[in-house]
């Protein structure tokens, strides 16, 4: 499950935007281990959005998930990688107050050993991207 550094928490109260770093595979292919994120704290969220939230059972742990739908008691959240786990299928709905912010932008650092001019140009073209809401966030949910 993607965990975020505690540095994320310190800057949250000061500015509406903050930075976070992803660890773990649960949001592949949208986000990968090592990706840097720009998070809008306190943003209004809706199904399909990628969000930063507190884990319901380990509230010192921050995770990144996609909102699938609203249910009684909060939001149903899922990772984009169905095989990684660590989402609402494990811990149920997430109360509204545990959803901290919406991921707006992703920056992917260059891979180690990326030296050829072709690899550098390719990295420049894909390194920074906005993180958009999925059109059908609950597609995976309906399949279960």
N, C-alpha and C positions, 0 to 999 in steps of 0.2 A: 504494500500500500504506500503511495507516495507520502513521505513525511517531509515536513518543511522545517527549516532551521528556526530556532527561537529568536533569531535576529528579526524575523518577520514580526513578532509580537511587539518589539520595542518601538518601532516606528509607526505602528498602526494608529495610535492616538493622535500623533502630531500632524499627519498628512492624509488626505483622502486616498492617495496611491502609495503603494509600497512594493518591495521586491521580495521574491521568494525563490527557492531552488527546489526542484523536484528530485526525490530519491525514490526509486522503486518502479516497477513495470505496470502498475494497474491502469494507467491512462494511455498506454501504447495503443494505437499509433499517433494519437493527438499530441501527447506529451511523452518525452523520454527522460530516462535518468540523466540528470545533469542540466536539464533545461532550466533557464531562468525565466521567471514570470513577473509581469506587472499586474498587481492586484488592486482593484478598486474596493477599498474597505467600506462596508455598509451599503453597498449598491443594492438596488432592487433586483431580485432574481426571479427567473421563470424557468419552466421546463426547457431543457436543452442547454442551459448555461453550464459552464465549467466553473466550479466554486471552490473556495478554501473554507474548510469547516473544522470544528473540533470533533474529535472522535467521541461518540456518545459514552463510551465506557472508560476511556483514557483521555480526559479532557486537557491534559498537557500535550497531547499529540495532535498536530495539525495535519490534515489530509486534503488531497485534491480529488474531487469527484465531479460527475456530471449529474445535474438534477434531472430525474426521469419524470416525476409527477408529484403533485400534492396529495397527501393522504391525511386521514385523521391522525393528529398528533405531530404533523410536520411534513418534511420532504422525504421522498424516496430517492436515494442517490445510488448511482452505479458507476463503476469504472468502465472505461472504454474497452479494456482487455478482459473479456469474460472469464478467462482462465486464471487470472491473478487473485480474484476474491477481494475480501476486505471492504465490502460495501453494504448496502441495506439488506442484501440477501443474508448477511451474517448478523447484523445488529439492528435491523428494523428501521423504522422511520427516524429521521434526525430532527429534533425540535428546531423551530425557526431561530431561536436565540443562539444556536451553535453554528449557524451559517454566518461566516464572518465577512466574506467578500466575493466578488466576481472576478475571474481571471480575464483580463482584457488583451494581453499581449504575451507572446512567447519569443524568447531569444535562445537559439541553440548554439552553444560555443563550438568552435572548430574541433574536429576530431584530431587526436594525436597522430602525427605522421602525415598530415594533409599538406603535401608539399608541391604536387604538380600544379601547374597553372590552371588546368582544367578543373581539378578538385577545388581550388581556391575560388574560382569563378562560380562553380556550382554551389559552394557554401555561401557565398555572398548573396546568391539569388534565393536561398531557402532559409537562411539563418534567422531572420526576424519575420514573424507573421502574427497577425491578430488571431486570437482564439475566438472563434465564432460559435454561436449556439447551433446545435445539431437540429436538422429539420424534423427528425423523428426520434426524439430522445428515448421514447419508451418502446422502440422496436424490439430491443433485447428483452425488455420486461414482458412483452406480450408473448415472446417465444418460450418463456419458462412455464 
